[in-house]
C-alpha cells in the first residue's frame, strides 16, 4: 500500500513539475496581448458589418466548399478535388467580388474622419472638408417640419451630410442652394410638389439637392414595416456616415437612421438632442 502511495505521489510530483515548466515556458508579452485585442476588434468589426446580410450564408457556403475540397483530397477523388482546388485558388478574388459592399463599408469605417478623430494622433490633421459646418444645421427647423409632415402623413426623406462627401448621390438629383427652414422643407415634400420624390440632401444648414436617388440596402433582415424610403435611408447610412430622417407616408411615424441602423428615441426633444450630439461627434 505504501509502495502504491509512493508511486502516486511521485506521479503527481512529476506532473506538477511538468505543468509548471509548461506555464513558465509560455512567454506572453505586451505585443502578444495587443495582437489578440486588435484581432478581436477586427473580427467584431467585420461581424457588425456583415450581421443581418447575405454575407453570412455566403461565407458558410465558402467554408463548406473548402471542407468538401479537403475531404475529396483525403479520399483521393482526383477530378473533383482538382476542380474544387481551382475554385479555392481564385477564392481571394471571388471574396472581393462577393463581399465588395462589406469590404467598402469596412474601409469606409477605417478611413472615416470621425474614426480617425478618435485617435489623438489625427486630431490636428484637417481631413474634414466640412469643418464644423454640420454643427450649424438647424435641427429644430427640420424636426418642426417633420412633425407637421408626420401629422399630415406626408412622406419625406432627408439626409444630413457629416464627414463623407455625398457627391455620388447628389449628382442623381437637382442641385440647390437653399437655407434650411421649416416652410422650405414642407414645400419640398408637399405631395403635389415636383420635388417630393427622392431625398433632400442637407450640408451644414443648406439644402444642396432634392429628388436625390439613394442606394437601397440589401439587408435581408430589415423589418417589413419599413418601406422603400426607410430602405434608402438605411442604404445611404450603411455606405457613408450621413444621418437620415424619414416620415412614413402610411402612418406618419418619424424614423432616424445612423450607421445603417434604426436609432430609437422617446420624443422629438430627445431626437433633437441625439441628432445634435451626432453632428458634433
C-alpha positions in Angstrom: 0.0 0.0 0.0 2.8 2.4 1.0 4.6 1.5 -2.3 1.5 2.4 -4.3 1.1 5.7 -2.5 4.7 6.4 -3.1 4.2 5.8 -6.8 1.1 8.0 -6.9 2.9 10.9 -5.1 5.8 10.5 -7.4 3.5 10.7 -10.5 1.8 13.9 -9.2 5.2 15.4 -8.3 6.4 14.8 -11.9 3.1 16.0 -13.3 3.2 19.2 -11.2 6.7 20.0 -12.3 5.8 19.3 -16.0 2.8 21.7 -15.7 4.9 24.4 -14.0 7.5 24.0 -16.7 4.9 24.4 -19.4 3.5 27.5 -17.8 6.9 29.1 -17.3 7.8 28.4 -20.9 4.6 30.1 -22.1 6.0 33.6 -22.6 3.4 36.2 -23.4 4.3 39.9 -23.7 2.6 43.2 -24.3 2.7 42.9 -28.1 1.0 39.4 -27.9 -1.8 40.9 -25.8 -2.1 43.8 -28.2 -2.2 41.4 -31.1 -5.0 39.4 -29.6 -7.0 42.6 -28.7 -6.6 44.0 -32.3 -7.6 40.7 -33.8 -10.7 40.5 -31.6 -11.6 44.1 -32.6 -11.1 43.3 -36.2 -13.3 40.2 -36.1 -16.0 42.1 -34.1 -16.0 45.0 -36.7 -16.3 42.5 -39.5 -19.2 40.7 -37.7 -21.0 44.0 -37.2 -20.6 44.9 -40.9 -22.0 41.5 -42.2 -24.6 40.9 -39.5 -28.0 40.5 -40.9 -26.8 40.5 -44.6 -26.5 37.7 -47.1 -22.7 37.7 -46.4 -23.1 35.2 -43.6 -24.8 32.4 -45.7 -22.3 33.0 -48.5 -19.3 32.7 -46.0 -20.8 29.5 -44.7 -21.1 28.2 -48.3 -17.4 29.0 -48.9 -16.4 27.2 -45.8 -18.4 24.2 -46.9 -16.8 24.2 -50.3 -13.4 24.3 -48.6 -14.2 21.4 -46.3 -15.6 19.3 -49.2 -12.3 20.0 -51.1 -10.2 18.7 -48.2 -12.5 15.7 -48.0 -12.1 14.9 -51.7 -8.3 15.2 -51.3 -8.3 12.9 -48.4 -10.4 10.3 -50.3 -8.2 10.7 -53.4 -11.1 11.9 -55.6 -8.7 13.4 -58.1 -11.2 15.0 -60.6 -13.4 16.6 -58.0 -10.6 17.7 -55.8 -8.8 19.3 -58.8 -11.9 21.2 -59.8 -12.6 22.5 -56.2 -8.9 23.3 -55.8 -9.1 25.6 -58.8 -12.1 27.3 -57.3 -10.3 27.7 -54.0 -7.2 29.1 -55.7 -9.2 32.1 -57.1 -11.1 32.3 -53.8 -9.5 35.7 -52.8 -10.7 37.3 -56.0 -14.1 35.7 -55.5 -14.3 37.0 -52.0 -13.5 40.6 -53.2 -16.3 40.4 -55.7 -18.9 38.8 -53.4 -18.1 40.9 -50.4 -17.4 44.1 -52.2 -20.1 46.0 -50.3 -18.9 44.8 -46.9 -15.3 45.5 -47.8 -16.3 49.0 -48.9 -18.1 49.6 -45.6 -15.1 48.4 -43.6 -12.6 50.6 -45.5 -15.0 53.5 -45.2 -15.2 52.9 -41.4 -11.4 52.8 -41.1 -10.9 55.9 -43.3 -13.7 57.9 -41.8 -12.8 61.2 -40.4 -14.8 60.5 -37.3 -13.0 57.2 -36.7 -9.6 59.0 -37.1 -10.6 61.7 -34.7 -10.9 59.1 -32.0 -7.1 58.6 -32.4 -5.4 61.6 -30.8 -2.6 61.5 -33.4 -5.0 62.7 -36.1 -6.6 65.5 -34.1 -4.6 68.2 -35.8 -4.9 66.8 -39.3 -7.6 68.6 -41.4 -9.3 65.6 -43.1 -12.7 67.1 -42.7 -13.6 69.4 -45.5 -16.8 70.5 -43.8 -15.1 71.5 -40.6 -17.8 72.4 -38.0 -20.4 73.1 -40.7 -22.6 70.3 -39.5 -22.8 71.9 -36.1 -24.7 74.8 -37.7 -27.5 72.6 -39.0 -30.9 73.9 -37.8 -32.1 70.7 -36.3 -35.2 72.4 -34.8 -36.4 73.6 -38.2 -36.0 70.1 -39.6 -37.9 68.4 -36.8 -40.6 71.1 -36.8 -41.2 70.4 -40.5 -41.1 66.6 -39.8 -43.7 67.0 -37.0 -46.1 68.7 -39.4 -45.5 66.2 -42.1 -46.0 63.4 -39.6 -49.4 64.8 -38.7 -50.4 65.1 -42.4 -48.8 61.7 -43.2 -46.6 63.3 -45.9 -43.7 61.0 -46.9 -40.3 62.6 -46.5 -36.6 61.6 -46.6 -33.8 63.9 -45.5 -30.1 63.1 -45.5 -27.7 65.2 -43.4 -24.1 65.1 -44.5 -21.3 64.7 -42.0 -17.7 63.9 -42.9 -18.1 61.8 -46.0 -18.8 63.6 -49.3 -22.1 62.7 -50.9 -21.3 63.9 -54.5 -22.0 60.4 -55.8 -25.7 60.7 -54.8 -26.0 64.5 -55.2 -25.4 64.1 -58.9 -28.6 62.0 -59.2 -30.8 64.8 -58.1 -31.5 68.5 -58.7 -28.8 70.8 -57.2 -29.9 73.6 -55.0 -28.6 76.2 -52.5 -31.4 77.0 -50.1 -31.2 77.7 -46.4 -32.8 75.1 -44.2 -36.2 76.3 -42.9 -39.4 74.6 -41.8 -41.6 76.1 -44.7 -39.0 75.2 -47.3 -38.8 71.5 -46.2 -42.6 71.2 -46.0 -42.9 72.7 -49.5 -40.3 70.3 -51.0 -42.2 67.2 -49.7 -45.7 68.6 -50.4 -47.5 65.8 -52.2 -48.1 67.9 -55.4 -44.6 69.3 -55.4 -42.4 68.1 -58.3 -39.5 67.8 -55.8 -41.1 65.5 -53.3 -39.8 62.2 -54.9 -36.5 61.0 -53.6 -34.4 62.5 -50.8 -33.4 66.0 -49.8 -29.7 66.5 -49.1 -28.6 68.9 -46.3 -25.0 70.1 -45.9 -24.4 72.3 -42.9 -27.5 74.4 -42.9 -28.1 74.4 -46.7 -30.3 72.1 -48.8 -27.9 71.3 -51.6 -30.0 68.8 -53.6 -33.5 67.4 -53.9 -35.0 64.4 -55.7 -31.8 62.5 -54.8 -31.8 58.8 -55.6 -30.2 56.8 -52.7 -28.7 53.3 -52.7 -31.2 50.8 -51.2 -29.9 48.4 -48.5 -29.6 44.7 -49.4 -30.0 43.7 -45.7 -32.5 40.8 -45.7 -33.4 41.4 -42.0 -34.9 44.9 -42.4 -38.3 44.8 -40.7 -41.3 44.6 -43.0 -42.8 47.7 -41.6 -40.0 49.7 -43.3 -40.8 50.8 -46.9 -38.6 52.0 -49.7 -37.8 55.3 -48.1 -36.6 53.5 -45.0 -34.5 51.1 -47.0 -32.9 54.0 -48.9 -32.2 55.7 -45.5 -30.5 52.5 -44.3 -28.6 52.2 -47.6 -27.0 55.7 -47.5 -26.1 55.4 -43.8 -24.5 52.0 -44.4 -22.3 53.4 -47.1 -21.5 56.7 -45.5 -21.5 58.4 -42.1 -24.5 60.5 -43.1 -27.7 60.7 -40.9 -31.1 60.1 -42.3 -34.6 61.1 -41.2 -37.8 59.5 -42.6 -41.5 60.2 -42.4 -43.7 57.2 -43.2 -46.4 58.0 -45.8 -48.5 55.2 -44.4 -48.6 56.0 -40.7 -46.7 59.3 -40.3 -44.1 57.7 -38.0 -40.7 59.5 -37.9 -37.6 57.3 -38.0 -34.0 58.1 -37.5 -31.1 56.1 -39.0 -27.3 56.1 -38.4 -24.6 53.6 -39.4 -27.3 51.5 -41.2 -29.3 51.1 -38.0 -32.6 52.4 -36.7 -32.0 54.7 -33.7 -34.8 54.6 -31.2 -35.9 57.8 -29.4 -38.6 58.8 -26.9 -39.9 62.1 -28.4 -38.8 64.8 -30.7 -36.9 66.6 -28.0 -34.8 63.6 -27.3 -34.4 63.1 -31.1 -33.1 66.7 -31.4 -30.5 66.0 -28.7 -29.4 62.8 -30.3 -29.0 64.4 -33.8 -27.2 67.4 -32.4 -24.8 65.2 -30.5 -24.2 63.0 -33.6 -23.4 66.1 -35.7 -20.9 67.3 -33.1 -19.0 64.0 -32.7 
